[in-house]
Amino acid sequence: MKSTENFEIVDSHSHWFSAKVMSEKEFMIASSESWREEELSPSLSSRIIEMNSWRPFYLMLRNYMKKLLGENFIEERNKKIKDDPVEYVKFLIEDAGIKAFIIDEGFGKKEQEIPVKYRLLFRIESIINDNLFSLPFNKAVEFFEETLRNKIRKENYAGFKSIIAYRTGLKIICNKDLARNDFLDEEIEWFGRKAKGFRDYLFCKTMEIAKELNVPFQVHTGAGDRDIKLELSRPSYLTELVRKYEGKIVLVHAGFPYHRESAWMSYLFPSVYLDVSQVFPFATTAGKDVLREVLQIAPINKVMYGSDAFELPEIAWISAKMFRKYVISIARKMKNEEIIDNEEEVIKMISEENAFKLYGLQ
């Protein structure tokens, strides 16, 4: 094996996952970003199962699993999990060369120990709920700010995360009077009280606190599952905010399919970083295209690998395997085109070092 291929990976954007015995149908649905077994209505069930069985990502996942465990991969997988689920996860992590995870704990729940180093991010939307709206406006803001500071100072969180793109979008206005007015508005959407001005204001407060505490703030940008407000998730909507606050803002998923905006913003603003999670692995070969296009303009010290893994450890595993193959190919081409001198250095930065520094991994 060439030395270029011997590198460790930090997964800078992941969620809780665990190893459970499953049928292949359950495994297939669990690998989907937008559907769960209990959500399959009788009228849509067969169509949803069929479309997920033909997703390019799932077809690729099956092939990778067969290569790892054999044609009867589900049977072999379940046997390993019955023997020791944590050992099975360890087996996958070691096979993929994953060194550490940064976990957004706001999605899913911890059901098993992850047998490798990890640090947590606090999702700010987890406390923007009915309990917060039951307080007077000033007390609600005070509680929010105190919670964020305690997560870093007392509970050793690595930083913050926001999914405001799923709530009211990235056209964010930082205005206290608007926040106070919207705090009283009782308009409801699927996630609860809309309160756009108030949510925007707390997002801006998070940017201030993240800068104050010198920790990164991950922001969902671009595509997501079926609840995303895609038309309001363009990274460029955040331009004035990153210009103003100049902290450390990570544009999660590189804003795909608007990844060129993210790359350009990382080139213009010292505060902007990005990761290529979700496109690795769910967009299959597009991950290679996105990483290549990002590296046409983004400073190399601003780009990080991530998977957006959830529920299944195999998602983190296949994502890292795909990334390893593609980043080597891209770095070699960059060297051949005389863009870079040292491909090993570039691979190590994107795969490990940038995330290690940004998230304070020890």
Salt bridges, closest charged atoms under 4 A:
GLU8 OE1 - LYS99 NZ 3.74
GLU24 OE2 - ARG62 NE 2.73
GLU37 OE2 - LYS25 NZ 3.17
GLU39 OE1 - ARG226 NH2 3.69
GLU71 OE1 - LYS66 NZ 3.65
ASP95 OD2 - LYS321 NZ 3.10
ASP104 OD2 - HIS15 ND1 3.66
ASP104 OD2 - ARG123 NH2 2.67
ASP104 OD2 - LYS161 NZ 2.92
GLU111 OE1 - LYS20 NZ 3.11
GLU113 OE1 - LYS110 NZ 3.00
GLU145 OE2 - LYS205 NZ 3.30
GLU155 OE1 - LYS151 NZ 3.15
GLU187 OE2 - LYS194 NZ 3.99
GLU189 OE2 - LYS194 NZ 3.87
GLU189 OE1 - LYS229 NZ 3.29
ASP200 OD2 - LYS196 NZ 2.74
GLU208 OE1 - LYS205 NZ 3.78
GLU212 OE1 - ARG149 NH2 2.86
GLU212 OE2 - ARG153 NH2 3.22
GLU240 OE2 - ARG243 NH2 2.96
GLU261 OE2 - ARG234 NH2 2.28
GLU293 OE1 - HIS259 NE2 2.58
GLU293 OE2 - ARG260 NH2 3.08
GLU293 OE2 - ARG292 NH2 3.88
ASP308 OD1 - HIS13 NE2 3.11
ASP308 OD1 - HIS15 NE2 2.77
ASP308 OD2 - HIS253 NE2 3.97
GLU311 OE1 - ARG36 NE 3.00
GLU314 OE2 - ARG77 NE 2.55
GLU343 OE1 - ARG332 NE 3.45
GLU343 OE2 - LYS335 NZ 3.94
GLU352 OE2 - LYS99 NZ 2.61
GLU352 OE1 - LYS348 NZ 3.07
